[in-house]
Amino acid sequence: MAKTAKASSERRAASGIVNPAVPDFDRLIHEKTRLAIVSALAVNPSLTFNELKAILKTTDGNVSVHTRKLEEANYLNCRKSFEGRMPKTEYSLTGVGRRALERYLNHMEALIRTARGE
């Protein structure tokens, strides 16, 4: 396999194709629903489950699965409480999550600059 990669690299070099370093994207954030969740929380101090669901225009299951993955990675804090008899789940972005989003955005900006030849 190394021979194949080397041969491919040599063919690109011979043909004049530039192979810029592709950023190592955070796959956890790169998924569109999780990126939307992290982005929404980056500009709001916190959001409830129902607020996220409305912003994302998605199902309870989607919000639940994606927030759980982000929570397991320590990108989100989850606080559960009750308002009267109704359960309330509230999410906020952690410092780890904020730094992960910043790294992701920096990678995207670098990729855009490279693609534009800047």
N, C-alpha and C positions, 0 to 999 in steps of 0.2 A: 504494500500500500504506500510506503514511503517513496518507492520508485515512481509510482503513478503521480503522486503529489509533486515530486521533484520534476518529472517530465512535463507535467501540466504547467508548472511555474516557469520552466525553461521555454516552453512554447509561447506563453504570454510575454515573457521578456523579449523573445525574438520577434514577436509581432508588434511590439511597441505598446502593448496593453499595460496600463498602470494598474497595480493592485494595491490600492490604499488599504491601510490597516482598518478592518471593519471592527467597530467597537464591540466589546463583549457585553451585549445587552443583558440587563437584569430581566430574565425571562418571567419572573414573578410579576414585575410591574409592566412588562411589555404587552401582556395580554390586555385587550382593550377594556374589558369591564373593570379589571383591577386598576388599570391606569386611570380610568374615570373616577374610581373611588378615591384613590390617593390624590388625584388632582382636586377633586371636590373638597377633600379634607385639608388640602394645603391652603385653601383660601377661606376656610371656615374653621373656627375654633373646635367645633364638634358638629356632628349631624346624627340624627336618630336613624334607626333602621328604615322607618317609613319615609323620611326625607331622602335618604339615599335611593330608596326604591323609586320614588317619584322623579328624582334627578336622572337616574339611569334609565327610567322607563322599562323596567324589567320585572321579573317575578321574585317572590319571596325566596324561592330556592336559589336563584342566581345570586342574590345579595348575600344570602346565608353562606353559600359555598365559597364565594370569593372573599368575603370579609374574614371568614375562618382561616383561609390560606394566608392572608395578610397578617392576621393576628398571630398565627403560628410562627411567622417569620419575625415577629416583634415589630412590624411596621405600623400596627394599629393597637390602640387601647380600646377595650370594650368594657362599658360600665352598664350593668343591668340594675334597674330599679322599678318601682311601681309608682304610677300616678293614679291615686285612688286604687281601684282594683285592676287597672290595666298595666300590663308589663311595658316597660320602656327600655329599649336598648339604644345606647348612645356610643358613637365611635369618635375617636380623635386620633390624629397622626402622632406617632412617637418621634423622638429625635432620630432614631434609626431609620424610620420611614421617610422622614424629611430629607435626610442625607442620601438615602437610596434614590429618591425622586430627583434630587439635585444631580447626582451622578448620571442618572438616566437622561435627563435633559441636556447635560453637558455632552454626553455621547451623541445624542441626536443632533445637537448644534454642530458638532465636529463633522458628523456625516453629511449634513446639509452643506456646510462650507466646502467640504471636499468635492461633493457632487457638483457644486457650482463653480469649482475651480478657484476658489478664493484662498 
